Amino acid sequence: MKIIALTMCALLMCQVCAFAAEFDDVTEDRYFYNPVLWALEKEITVGTSPTTFGTDDKCTRGQIVTFLYRNFE
């Protein structure tokens, strides 16, 4: 769910950042690679640890609202 919410935000803004992901669970061949990089660059999220983004974690309503709020701040 977290990936879907971030993908929606990234697609709305049509932006992709150009730096490499530092997360073990986010690789260039994954469909969510560019949305995750975009969210990191825009400081919408920081991941679940210094080495993981949490791509398999469920996203809470609170996190979705926070992503949207930070996107339109």
C-alpha positions as CSV (number, residue, x, y, z in Angstrom):
1,M,0.0,0.0,0.0
2,K,2.9,2.4,0.8
3,I,4.3,1.8,-2.7
4,I,0.9,2.5,-4.3
5,A,0.4,5.7,-2.4
6,L,3.9,7.0,-3.3
7,T,3.5,5.9,-6.9
8,M,0.3,7.9,-7.1
9,C,2.0,11.0,-5.7
10,A,5.0,10.7,-8.0
11,L,2.8,10.2,-11.1
12,L,0.7,13.3,-10.1
13,M,3.9,15.4,-9.9
14,C,5.6,13.7,-13.0
15,Q,9.0,14.0,-11.5
16,V,11.9,11.6,-11.1
17,C,15.1,12.2,-9.2
18,A,18.5,11.2,-10.4
19,F,20.3,9.8,-7.4
20,A,20.8,6.1,-6.6
21,A,18.7,4.4,-4.0
22,E,20.5,3.4,-0.8
23,F,17.9,0.8,0.2
24,D,18.5,-3.0,-0.2
25,D,14.8,-3.5,-1.1
26,V,14.6,-0.9,-3.8
27,T,16.5,-1.8,-7.0
28,E,16.4,-0.2,-10.4
29,D,14.4,-3.1,-11.9
30,R,11.4,-2.7,-9.6
31,Y,8.4,-0.7,-10.8
32,F,8.5,1.5,-7.8
33,Y,12.1,2.6,-8.1
34,N,11.5,6.1,-9.5
35,P,8.5,6.9,-7.2
36,V,10.6,5.9,-4.2
37,L,13.5,8.1,-5.3
38,W,11.1,11.0,-6.0
39,A,9.6,10.7,-2.5
40,L,13.1,10.7,-0.9
41,E,14.2,13.7,-2.9
42,K,11.1,15.6,-1.9
43,E,11.5,14.5,1.8
44,I,8.1,12.9,1.7
45,T,9.4,9.8,3.4
46,V,12.8,8.4,4.6
47,G,12.2,4.7,4.7
48,T,12.0,2.3,7.6
49,S,15.8,2.1,8.3
50,P,19.0,3.4,6.8
51,T,19.2,0.3,4.6
52,T,15.5,-0.6,4.0
53,F,12.5,1.3,2.6
54,G,9.9,-1.2,3.7
55,T,8.5,-2.1,0.3
56,D,6.5,-5.1,1.7
57,D,5.2,-3.2,4.7
58,K,1.5,-2.1,4.8
59,C,0.9,1.6,4.7
60,T,-1.4,3.0,7.3
61,R,-4.0,5.7,6.6
62,G,-1.9,8.1,8.7
63,Q,1.1,7.5,6.5
64,I,-0.9,8.1,3.4
65,V,-2.2,11.3,4.8
66,T,1.3,12.3,5.8
67,F,2.6,11.6,2.3
68,L,-0.1,13.7,0.7
69,Y,0.4,16.5,3.2
70,R,4.1,16.6,2.6
71,N,3.6,16.4,-1.1
72,F,1.4,19.5,-1.2
73,E,3.3,21.5,1.5
